[in-house]
Amino acid sequence: MLFVEYSKCTTCKKAKKWLEENGIAYTDRAIKEENPTEEELREWHKTSALPLKRFFNTSGNKYKELGLKDKLPEMSEEEQYRLLATDGMLVKRPIAVADHLVLVGFKEAEWEAARQEGKMS
């Protein structure tokens, strides 16, 4: 499983601790140093079945600086993918990626349900 995180993010730290406590092996990837590509974001978005807006870090400084709350509704999906791929700090984290599974953000109940369904191992 791929675990995409920002090391200073407290939610990411909680998710990482949960993974370790549950014995789930993962490959760690620093989002700031290795931002997801447009192709990855497209694939993850499709797999997750979440609205694309969920991939944006709406509480982040970069999101606010760029005034994305007002701009996103006017942007095409292609423009949103392109924008997300420019800066890891725009992307919601952590992201857990496994076969047929993409979880965005850390909600323990969601992650636990995925673990129990055998989607995280």
N, C-alpha and C positions, 0 to 999 in steps of 0.2 A: 504494500500500500504506500502511496505517496502522501506525505504530510507537508503541506505548504504553509509556512508560518512566518511571523515576524517575531524575532527573539525577545523584543521588549514588550510584547503584547501579553497582558495578564490572561486574557481568554485563551490565547495559544498555549501558555504555560499550563493552564488547567487541562486543556485538551491533551497535551503531551503526557501529563501526569496520569490522566485517565487511560490513555493507550498503554502506558507502561504497567499500570496496576492491573490491567486486563490482559496482559501478555500479548499484545498485538504488535507484531513487527512492522516497522515502517522505515521508509527512506525519507530523511529530513531534507527540506529544500527551503532556503531563505528567500522569501518573496522579494525583498528589497534588492538582493544581489542577482537573483534569477527570476525576473518577472515572467508570469505566464505569457505565452505567445497568443496571437489572435486565434490561431488554429486550436491551441489547447483550450482557450476560453470558449470557443464555438462548441467543441466536443463536450466539455464539462457542462456547459449550459444545457445542451441537448440531453445528456445523460441524467442530469439532476431534475429536469422537468420543472425547475424553478423559474420565476420571472427573471429576466436579465438584470433588473434593478437590484436583485438580491446579491449580485456579485460586486456591487459597489460598496465601498466602505463609507457609508453615509455619515458616520460620525467623525470621519477623519478631517484633518486640517486642509489637506489638498482638495478634497471634495468641496469644502466650504469656500476655499480661496477661488476655485474655478466657477463658483456659482452654479454647480451642477443640479441643485434641487430644481431650478427653473429651466435649465437647458436640456436635461435628459428627456423630458417628454417630447421635445421637438426633434431629437436626434434619431436617426435610423439605427437599427441593430448593428449594421456594419460600422457606423461611426462610433457607437458605444464600444464594440469590440476593439476597434483601433485605439480608442482613448484608454481603455483598461490596459492594453498591452504596452502603453508608454510608461507607466509608473506603478510599481508594486504597491505603493501606498494608497492607490485608489481602489485596490482590490480588497474585498472583505476576506477576512481570515479568522481562523485557520480554514484550510480546505483539505478534506480527506478524499483521495481518489483511489478507488479500487475497481476491479472488474464490475461493470454495471452499477457502479455506485459513486456518487459525488455528493459530499456533505459540505455545506458552506456555513461557516460560523460554528460555534460549539454549543449545542443544546444536548445535554447529557442524555435525556430520554430518547432523542433521535438516534444518537450514536449507539446507545444500548440496544435499541430495537434493531438496528442494522447488524450489530454484533450477534444478537440472538438469532437473527435470520441467516447467519452464516456469511454475510456479505463482507465482514471484516475478519481477517484471520492473520 
